[in-house]
Amino acid sequence: MPTPTILSLLYQYIVGGILFLIGMILVFKSDVVDLRLRKYRTQVIWLIVGYFIYLAIHSFFFFVVPRL
């Protein structure tokens, strides 16, 4: 099995990030989310933080675990 490269991980998260961004733009343009309310601000922050947490966990299993 070939060793994964940083380019494949970047491709996955750049394409996924673009799709995530398009989804967020659609939500904001449709006025479903009002960032003046704390509830919605917290949800948006958790969505963004969750995306980067998932990136970190995936990177760990992608690069560190196969070398153990």
N, C-alpha and C positions, 0 to 999 in steps of 0.2 A: 504494500500500500504506500503510495507516495506521501511524503511529508507535506502537510498543509502549509501554505504560504500566507503571508500577510495580505497579499493581493486578493486572495479569495475571500478572506474575512472582511476586508475593506469593501469589496464589491457587494457582499451580502448586506452590510450595514449602511452603505451609501444608498443602494436601491431601496432597502427597507426604510431608511430615514426619509427618502424622498416621498415614498408612499405614506409614511406617518405624517409628514409635513402637509401633504395634500389633504389628508383626512382632517388634520387640525384646522387647516384653512377653510375647508368646507363647513366644519362645525362653527367656526367663528363668523363666517359670512352668512350662515343661516340664522344667526342670533339665537342659537340654542343655549349658548354659554354666555353668562354675564360675569365678566371678571371683577366687577365691583362687589360681587357677593363672595364672601370668604369660602363658602362651600365649593364653588366652582374653581376658585383660584387654587385651592388645595388639591382638587382632583386633577387639574391640568399639571400642576407641579409634580404630583405622583406619577402621572403618565410619562412625563419627560424623564424623571429620575428613574422610573422603572425601565425605560428603554436603555438607559446607560448602565443600570445594574445588570440587565440581561446581557448587554454587550460585554461587560466585565466577566460575568460567569462563563459565557460562551468562549471568550478569549482564553480563560483559564483552562477549560476543558479542551480547547483547540490546540494550545501550544504546550502547556505544562504537563498535563496528565499523560499524553503519549510518551513523554520522555522519562516517566517514572518507572 
